[in-house]
Amino acid sequence: MAELAARLAGRLRLDDETPSAVVYDLGAVQRRARELRDALPAFHHCLALKAAPYAALLRRFAGWGYGFEAASMPEGLVAHRACPGATILYDSPAKTRLEIERAQALGWVLSANSLDELARISVPCSLRVNTLVGAGTIAATSVADARSRFGEPHDALPADLACAGWHAHVGSQGCSIDQLVLSARRLVDLARSRPATRWINLGGGLPAQARYADYAAALARAVPELFEGRWTVYTEMGRSLLADAARAYSRVEYARRGVATIHLGADFLLRRVYRPQDWSYPLRALGPDYAPRQGPALAQTIAGPLCFAGDLLGSVDAPTLVEGDIVEIGGVGAYTMSMWSRHCSRAMPPVYGIDDAGEILTLSEGETERDIARLWRAAAAPAVFDASSPPTGALID
Ligand SMILES: Cc1ncc(COP(=O)(O)O)c(C=O)c1O
Protein backbone atom coordinates (compact mmCIF):
# COMPACT_ATOMS: atom_id res chain seq x y z
CA MET A 1 0.00 0.00 0.00
CA ALA A 2 1.47 3.35 -1.06
CA GLU A 3 2.01 5.72 1.79
CA LEU A 4 -0.69 8.29 2.43
CA ALA A 5 0.98 11.32 0.83
CA ALA A 6 1.69 9.42 -2.39
CA ARG A 7 -1.97 8.41 -2.58
CA LEU A 8 -3.03 12.05 -2.36
CA ALA A 9 -0.95 13.34 -5.28
CA GLY A 10 -3.33 14.68 -7.92
CA ARG A 11 -6.32 14.03 -5.64
CA LEU A 12 -6.14 16.64 -2.91
CA ARG A 13 -5.44 20.17 -4.01
CA LEU A 14 -4.42 22.69 -1.38
CA ASP A 15 -5.29 26.15 -2.66
CA ASP A 16 -6.24 29.60 -1.46
CA GLU A 17 -9.71 28.47 -0.52
CA THR A 18 -8.66 25.26 1.20
CA PRO A 19 -5.00 25.60 2.18
CA SER A 20 -5.01 22.67 4.60
CA ALA A 21 -6.80 19.37 5.15
CA VAL A 22 -6.69 16.33 7.41
CA VAL A 23 -6.70 12.84 5.93
CA TYR A 24 -7.42 9.53 7.69
CA ASP A 25 -6.05 6.29 6.32
CA LEU A 26 -9.24 4.27 6.72
CA GLY A 27 -7.41 0.98 6.24
CA ALA A 28 -5.10 1.87 9.12
CA VAL A 29 -8.11 2.71 11.31
CA GLN A 30 -9.66 -0.66 10.57
CA ARG A 31 -6.43 -2.56 11.18
CA ARG A 32 -5.98 -0.92 14.57
CA ALA A 33 -9.61 -1.52 15.55
CA ARG A 34 -9.24 -5.16 14.54
CA GLU A 35 -5.96 -5.47 16.43
CA LEU A 36 -7.64 -4.46 19.68
CA ARG A 37 -10.61 -6.76 19.06
CA ASP A 38 -8.34 -9.68 18.19
CA ALA A 39 -6.15 -9.11 21.23
CA LEU A 40 -9.12 -9.04 23.61
CA PRO A 41 -11.97 -10.73 21.77
CA ALA A 42 -14.28 -11.27 24.73
CA PHE A 43 -14.24 -7.64 25.86
CA HIS A 44 -16.69 -4.99 24.72
CA HIS A 45 -14.60 -2.22 23.18
CA CYS A 46 -15.81 1.36 23.07
CA LEU A 47 -14.17 4.24 21.22
CA ALA A 48 -13.55 7.37 23.32
CA LEU A 49 -15.53 9.92 21.34
CA LYS A 50 -13.48 12.86 22.51
CA ALA A 51 -10.61 11.61 20.36
CA ALA A 52 -12.42 12.17 17.03
CA PRO A 53 -16.23 12.03 16.85
CA TYR A 54 -16.77 11.99 13.06
CA ALA A 55 -20.09 10.26 12.39
CA ALA A 56 -18.72 8.39 9.36
CA LEU A 57 -15.91 6.96 11.48
CA LEU A 58 -18.30 6.08 14.29
CA ARG A 59 -20.51 4.14 11.90
CA ARG A 60 -17.49 2.11 10.85
CA PHE A 61 -16.58 1.40 14.47
CA ALA A 62 -20.17 0.39 15.23
CA GLY A 63 -20.03 -1.98 12.27
CA TRP A 64 -16.96 -3.60 13.82
CA GLY A 65 -18.87 -4.14 17.05
CA TYR A 66 -17.61 -1.13 18.98
CA GLY A 67 -19.60 1.03 21.36
CA PHE A 68 -18.66 4.54 22.47
CA GLU A 69 -17.51 6.40 25.55
CA ALA A 70 -19.06 9.85 25.89
CA ALA A 71 -17.60 12.51 28.14
CA SER A 72 -20.42 14.96 27.46
CA MET A 73 -24.07 14.85 26.47
CA PRO A 74 -23.55 16.44 23.01
CA GLU A 75 -20.72 14.00 22.30
CA GLY A 76 -22.92 11.07 23.28
CA LEU A 77 -25.74 12.40 21.11
CA VAL A 78 -23.46 12.46 18.06
CA ALA A 79 -22.83 8.73 18.53
CA HIS A 80 -26.47 8.05 19.43
CA ARG A 81 -27.68 9.68 16.21
CA ALA A 82 -24.94 8.23 14.02
CA CYS A 83 -25.20 4.71 15.40
CA PRO A 84 -28.66 4.03 16.85
CA GLY A 85 -28.59 1.16 19.31
CA ALA A 86 -24.85 1.28 19.97
CA THR A 87 -23.63 1.02 23.56
CA ILE A 88 -22.81 4.43 25.00
CA LEU A 89 -20.83 4.67 28.22
CA TYR A 90 -21.61 8.09 29.64
CA ASP A 91 -19.11 9.41 32.16
CA SER A 92 -19.05 13.20 31.99
CA PRO A 93 -17.65 14.52 35.28
CA ALA A 94 -20.18 17.37 35.34
CA LYS A 95 -23.53 15.78 34.51
CA THR A 96 -26.51 17.94 35.39
CA ARG A 97 -29.66 16.35 36.78
CA LEU A 98 -31.33 16.88 33.42
CA GLU A 99 -28.47 15.18 31.59
CA ILE A 100 -28.67 12.22 33.96
CA GLU A 101 -32.39 11.95 33.30
CA ARG A 102 -31.86 12.07 29.54
CA ALA A 103 -29.03 9.56 29.57
CA GLN A 104 -31.16 7.17 31.61
CA ALA A 105 -34.06 7.60 29.17
CA LEU A 106 -31.74 6.90 26.24
CA GLY A 107 -30.48 3.69 27.84
CA TRP A 108 -26.87 4.82 28.13
CA VAL A 109 -24.57 3.14 30.64
CA LEU A 110 -23.90 5.77 33.25
CA SER A 111 -20.74 6.07 35.28
CA ALA A 112 -20.93 8.29 38.36
CA ASN A 113 -17.83 10.30 39.10
CA SER A 114 -18.52 10.51 42.84
CA LEU A 115 -20.75 9.20 45.59
CA ASP A 116 -22.68 12.50 45.41
CA GLU A 117 -23.42 11.89 41.76
CA LEU A 118 -24.26 8.24 42.40
CA ALA A 119 -27.07 9.44 44.66
CA ARG A 120 -28.64 11.29 41.69
CA ILE A 121 -28.80 8.21 39.46
CA SER A 122 -31.79 5.88 39.65
CA VAL A 123 -30.74 3.06 37.29
CA PRO A 124 -28.02 0.44 37.74
CA CYS A 125 -24.78 2.24 36.92
CA SER A 126 -21.08 2.16 37.61
CA LEU A 127 -19.00 4.25 39.94
CA ARG A 128 -15.71 5.64 38.75
CA VAL A 129 -12.93 4.78 41.16
CA ASN A 130 -9.46 6.19 41.43
CA THR A 131 -7.25 3.13 41.41
CA LEU A 132 -4.34 5.25 42.70
CA VAL A 133 -1.72 3.75 40.42
CA GLY A 134 0.07 7.11 40.26
CA ALA A 135 0.64 9.72 37.59
CA GLY A 136 2.11 8.98 34.19
CA THR A 137 4.69 11.12 32.41
CA ILE A 138 2.16 13.80 31.39
CA ALA A 139 0.71 15.52 34.44
CA ALA A 140 -2.22 17.20 32.68
CA THR A 141 -3.61 13.92 31.37
CA SER A 142 -2.90 11.80 34.48
CA VAL A 143 -5.93 11.06 36.64
CA ALA A 144 -4.93 8.25 38.98
CA ASP A 145 -2.75 9.97 41.55
CA ALA A 146 -3.91 11.02 44.99
CA ARG A 147 -4.79 14.55 43.83
CA SER A 148 -7.10 13.42 41.07
CA ARG A 149 -10.68 14.69 41.22
CA PHE A 150 -11.90 11.79 39.10
CA GLY A 151 -13.62 9.00 40.95
CA GLU A 152 -13.62 7.84 44.55
CA PRO A 153 -10.43 6.27 45.95
CA HIS A 154 -10.72 2.50 45.50
CA ASP A 155 -9.46 1.81 49.01
CA ALA A 156 -11.90 4.08 50.85
CA LEU A 157 -15.30 2.99 49.59
CA PRO A 158 -18.14 2.29 52.02
CA ALA A 159 -18.05 -1.43 52.83
CA ASP A 160 -21.71 -1.94 51.94
CA LEU A 161 -21.63 -0.04 48.65
CA ALA A 162 -22.95 -2.21 45.85
CA CYS A 163 -22.71 -0.95 42.28
CA ALA A 164 -23.55 -2.67 39.02
CA GLY A 165 -20.21 -1.62 37.58
CA TRP A 166 -16.79 -0.25 38.44
CA HIS A 167 -14.99 2.14 36.14
CA ALA A 168 -11.44 3.47 36.12
CA HIS A 169 -9.35 5.47 33.68
CA VAL A 170 -5.72 6.08 34.55
CA GLY A 171 -4.71 8.81 32.11
CA SER A 172 -3.76 9.40 28.52
CA GLN A 173 -0.64 8.73 26.48
CA GLY A 174 1.95 9.02 29.28
CA CYS A 175 0.74 5.91 31.16
CA SER A 176 2.46 2.54 30.99
CA ILE A 177 0.89 -0.85 30.39
CA ASP A 178 1.97 -1.75 33.95
CA GLN A 179 -0.10 1.13 35.34
CA LEU A 180 -3.14 0.13 33.31
CA VAL A 181 -2.81 -3.47 34.41
CA LEU A 182 -2.43 -2.56 38.08
CA SER A 183 -5.56 -0.44 37.74
CA ALA A 184 -7.42 -3.41 36.25
CA ARG A 185 -6.18 -5.61 39.10
CA ARG A 186 -7.60 -3.18 41.65
CA LEU A 187 -10.93 -2.95 39.83
CA VAL A 188 -11.22 -6.72 39.79
CA ASP A 189 -10.37 -6.97 43.49
CA LEU A 190 -13.20 -4.54 44.10
CA ALA A 191 -15.58 -6.52 41.89
CA ARG A 192 -14.71 -9.78 43.62
CA SER A 193 -15.57 -8.32 47.00
CA ARG A 194 -18.94 -6.96 45.74
CA PRO A 195 -21.15 -9.72 44.32
CA ALA A 196 -23.62 -7.26 42.75
CA THR A 197 -20.99 -6.37 40.15
CA ARG A 198 -22.08 -6.96 36.55
CA TRP A 199 -19.47 -5.06 34.59
CA ILE A 200 -15.99 -3.60 34.81
CA ASN A 201 -14.78 -0.70 32.69
CA LEU A 202 -11.00 -0.59 32.34
CA GLY A 203 -10.95 2.85 30.65
CA GLY A 204 -8.60 3.90 27.87
CA GLY A 205 -5.17 5.43 28.04
CA LEU A 206 -2.89 3.13 26.10
CA PRO A 207 -0.21 5.19 24.32
CA ALA A 208 -0.55 5.51 20.55
CA GLN A 209 2.48 3.32 19.91
CA ALA A 210 1.54 0.50 22.30
CA ARG A 211 0.73 -2.99 21.02
CA TYR A 212 -2.65 -4.27 22.10
CA ALA A 213 -1.27 -7.82 22.19
CA ASP A 214 1.20 -6.71 24.88
CA TYR A 215 -1.62 -5.17 26.91
CA ALA A 216 -3.72 -8.32 26.55
CA ALA A 217 -0.84 -10.59 27.57
CA ALA A 218 -0.08 -8.46 30.62
CA LEU A 219 -3.75 -8.47 31.63
CA ALA A 220 -3.95 -12.24 31.20
CA ARG A 221 -0.94 -12.70 33.50
CA ALA A 222 -1.95 -10.27 36.23
CA VAL A 223 -5.75 -10.26 36.09
CA PRO A 224 -6.86 -13.68 34.79
CA GLU A 225 -10.34 -13.27 36.31
CA LEU A 226 -11.17 -10.77 33.56
CA PHE A 227 -11.23 -13.62 31.08
CA GLU A 228 -13.54 -15.93 33.03
CA GLY A 229 -16.75 -14.42 31.65
CA ARG A 230 -17.96 -13.45 35.09
CA TRP A 231 -18.43 -9.79 34.21
CA THR A 232 -18.85 -7.74 31.03
CA VAL A 233 -15.53 -5.99 30.50
CA TYR A 234 -15.43 -2.64 28.68
CA THR A 235 -12.47 -0.72 27.33
CA GLU A 236 -12.59 2.87 26.09
CA MET A 237 -9.50 3.60 24.00
CA GLY A 238 -9.22 6.79 21.97
CA ARG A 239 -5.72 7.87 21.16
CA SER A 240 -4.24 4.44 20.60
CA LEU A 241 -6.98 3.59 18.07
CA LEU A 242 -6.82 6.74 16.00
CA ALA A 243 -3.81 8.99 16.54
CA ASP A 244 -1.48 7.39 14.05
CA ALA A 245 -4.13 6.85 11.40
CA ALA A 246 -4.31 10.44 10.18
CA ARG A 247 -2.01 13.11 8.81
CA ALA A 248 -2.58 16.77 8.15
CA TYR A 249 -1.38 18.65 5.10
CA SER A 250 -0.91 22.37 4.83
CA ARG A 251 0.39 24.54 2.09
CA VAL A 252 3.37 26.74 2.98
CA GLU A 253 2.08 30.26 2.61
CA TYR A 254 5.28 32.16 3.36
CA ALA A 255 8.86 31.04 3.92
CA ARG A 256 11.33 33.59 5.12
CA ARG A 257 14.26 33.81 7.53
CA GLY A 258 14.20 30.10 8.20
CA VAL A 259 10.52 30.06 9.18
CA ALA A 260 7.77 28.52 7.07
CA THR A 261 4.28 29.69 7.95
CA ILE A 262 1.51 27.18 7.35
CA HIS A 263 -2.25 27.12 7.94
CA LEU A 264 -2.46 24.86 10.98
CA GLY A 265 -1.09 25.87 14.36
CA ALA A 266 -2.28 26.07 17.94
CA ASP A 267 -5.87 26.00 16.72
CA PHE A 268 -5.28 22.42 15.55
CA LEU A 269 -2.41 21.20 17.73
CA LEU A 270 -3.31 22.87 20.97
CA ARG A 271 -1.39 20.45 23.14
CA ARG A 272 1.77 20.60 21.06
CA VAL A 273 1.93 24.39 21.02
CA TYR A 274 1.16 25.00 24.66
CA ARG A 275 2.96 21.96 26.14
CA PRO A 276 5.74 21.18 23.63
CA GLN A 277 7.64 19.27 26.30
CA ASP A 278 4.78 16.73 26.50
CA TRP A 279 3.56 16.39 22.93
CA SER A 280 5.26 16.19 19.56
CA TYR A 281 4.12 15.36 16.04
CA PRO A 282 6.39 14.29 13.18
CA LEU A 283 6.73 16.94 10.47
CA ARG A 284 7.77 16.30 6.89
CA ALA A 285 8.48 18.66 4.02
CA LEU A 286 6.84 17.75 0.73
CA GLY A 287 6.72 19.44 -2.62
CA PRO A 288 3.41 20.63 -4.16
CA ASP A 289 3.14 17.14 -5.68
CA TYR A 290 3.27 15.49 -2.22
CA ALA A 291 6.71 13.99 -2.93
CA PRO A 292 9.26 14.42 -0.12
CA ARG A 293 11.57 17.39 -0.76
CA GLN A 294 15.02 16.04 -1.64
CA GLY A 295 18.34 17.84 -1.56
CA PRO A 296 20.74 19.50 0.87
CA ALA A 297 18.81 19.94 4.09
CA LEU A 298 18.52 22.96 6.31
CA ALA A 299 16.68 23.15 9.65
CA GLN A 300 13.57 25.28 9.27
CA THR A 301 10.94 26.26 11.80
CA ILE A 302 7.33 25.46 11.05
CA ALA A 303 5.03 28.16 12.38
CA GLY A 304 1.26 28.17 12.63
CA PRO A 305 -0.98 30.96 11.37
CA LEU A 306 -2.00 32.45 14.71
CA CYS A 307 -0.84 35.84 15.93
CA PHE A 308 1.37 34.97 18.84
CA ALA A 309 5.06 34.18 19.14
CA GLY A 310 4.58 30.69 20.51
CA ASP A 311 2.52 29.32 17.63
CA LEU A 312 5.28 26.94 16.56
CA LEU A 313 4.93 23.27 15.61
CA GLY A 314 8.60 22.27 15.47
CA SER A 315 11.18 22.13 12.76
CA VAL A 316 11.99 20.13 9.63
CA ASP A 317 15.32 19.41 7.99
CA ALA A 318 14.69 19.93 4.30
CA PRO A 319 15.76 21.97 1.29
CA THR A 320 14.65 25.58 1.70
CA LEU A 321 10.85 25.58 1.72
CA VAL A 322 9.04 27.87 -0.66
CA GLU A 323 5.47 29.04 -1.09
CA GLY A 324 3.31 26.17 -2.34
CA ASP A 325 5.32 23.40 -0.70
CA ILE A 326 3.38 21.17 1.66
CA VAL A 327 4.08 20.37 5.29
CA GLU A 328 2.80 17.00 6.48
CA ILE A 329 1.99 16.57 10.17
CA GLY A 330 1.78 12.97 11.41
CA GLY A 331 -0.09 11.43 14.34
CA VAL A 332 -3.06 13.79 14.16
CA GLY A 333 -5.94 11.30 14.21
CA ALA A 334 -6.95 11.96 17.82
CA TYR A 335 -7.39 15.07 19.99
CA THR A 336 -6.76 17.56 17.19
CA MET A 337 -9.96 18.61 15.43
CA SER A 338 -11.90 17.66 18.55
CA MET A 339 -9.79 20.16 20.50
CA TRP A 340 -9.99 22.92 17.90
CA SER A 341 -9.36 26.38 19.31
CA ARG A 342 -11.16 29.56 18.22
CA HIS A 343 -8.10 31.77 18.67
CA CYS A 344 -8.06 34.14 15.64
CA SER A 345 -11.34 32.60 14.41
CA ARG A 346 -9.85 30.56 11.61
CA ALA A 347 -12.08 28.00 9.94
CA MET A 348 -11.65 24.29 10.65
CA PRO A 349 -10.15 22.49 7.65
CA PRO A 350 -11.97 19.70 5.81
CA VAL A 351 -11.28 16.14 6.91
CA TYR A 352 -11.21 13.19 4.53
CA GLY A 353 -10.72 9.47 4.77
CA ILE A 354 -9.05 7.45 2.06
CA ASP A 355 -9.52 3.69 1.91
CA ASP A 356 -7.17 1.00 0.63
CA ALA A 357 -8.84 1.14 -2.80
CA GLY A 358 -8.20 4.89 -3.01
CA GLU A 359 -11.85 5.87 -2.47
CA ILE A 360 -12.14 9.19 -0.67
CA LEU A 361 -14.82 9.86 1.91
CA THR A 362 -15.61 13.26 3.41
CA LEU A 363 -15.57 13.01 7.21
CA SER A 364 -16.08 16.72 7.77
CA GLU A 365 -16.49 19.57 5.31
CA GLY A 366 -14.73 21.91 7.68
CA GLU A 367 -16.03 25.42 8.17
CA THR A 368 -16.70 28.42 5.97
CA GLU A 369 -16.33 32.10 6.76
CA ARG A 370 -20.10 32.11 7.09
CA ASP A 371 -19.95 29.45 9.84
CA ILE A 372 -17.54 31.63 11.76
CA ALA A 373 -19.69 34.72 11.26
CA ARG A 374 -22.70 32.78 12.53
CA LEU A 375 -20.80 31.64 15.60
CA TRP A 376 -20.06 35.22 16.57
CA ARG A 377 -23.57 36.30 15.58
CA ALA A 378 -22.58 38.34 12.53
CA ALA A 379 -24.65 36.06 10.32
CA ALA A 380 -27.55 38.47 9.92
CA ALA A 381 -25.34 40.83 7.91
CA PRO A 382 -25.10 40.14 4.18
CA ALA A 383 -22.25 37.88 3.11
CA VAL A 384 -19.17 39.85 2.15
CA PHE A 385 -18.19 37.38 -0.53
CA ASP A 386 -20.41 34.89 -2.25
CA ALA A 387 -20.50 32.13 0.30
CA SER A 388 -23.90 30.82 -0.67
CA SER A 389 -22.68 27.47 -1.95
CA PRO A 390 -21.59 24.85 0.56
CA PRO A 391 -17.85 24.19 0.78
CA THR A 392 -16.72 21.56 -1.64
CA GLY A 393 -13.36 20.95 -0.03
CA ALA A 394 -10.29 20.50 -2.09
CA LEU A 395 -10.97 17.14 -3.65
CA ILE A 396 -10.21 16.55 -7.27
CA ASP A 397 -12.43 13.83 -8.69
C1 LIG B 1 -12.83 8.37 31.09
C2 LIG B 1 -11.98 8.30 29.88
N1 LIG B 1 -11.98 7.17 29.16
C3 LIG B 1 -11.22 7.05 28.04
C4 LIG B 1 -10.42 8.08 27.62
C5 LIG B 1 -9.59 7.88 26.39
O1 LIG B 1 -8.24 7.96 26.64
P1 LIG B 1 -7.20 7.65 25.49
O2 LIG B 1 -7.60 8.48 24.32
O3 LIG B 1 -5.89 8.05 26.04
O4 LIG B 1 -7.29 6.19 25.19
C6 LIG B 1 -10.36 9.26 28.36
C7 LIG B 1 -9.48 10.35 27.94
O5 LIG B 1 -9.39 11.39 28.51
C8 LIG B 1 -11.17 9.38 29.52
O6 LIG B 1 -11.17 10.48 30.26
The ligand as an ORCA input file, in Angstrom:
! r2SCAN-3c Opt
* xyz 0 1
  C     -12.835      8.366     31.088
  C     -11.983      8.304     29.877
  N     -11.979      7.169     29.156
  C     -11.224      7.048     28.039
  C     -10.415      8.083     27.623
  C      -9.590      7.875     26.392
  O      -8.235      7.959     26.643
  P      -7.200      7.651     25.486
  O      -7.595      8.478     24.318
  O      -5.889      8.053     26.043
  O      -7.287      6.187     25.193
  C     -10.360      9.261     28.358
  C      -9.485     10.352     27.942
  O      -9.393     11.393     28.507
  C     -11.171      9.379     29.516
  O     -11.168     10.485     30.255
*
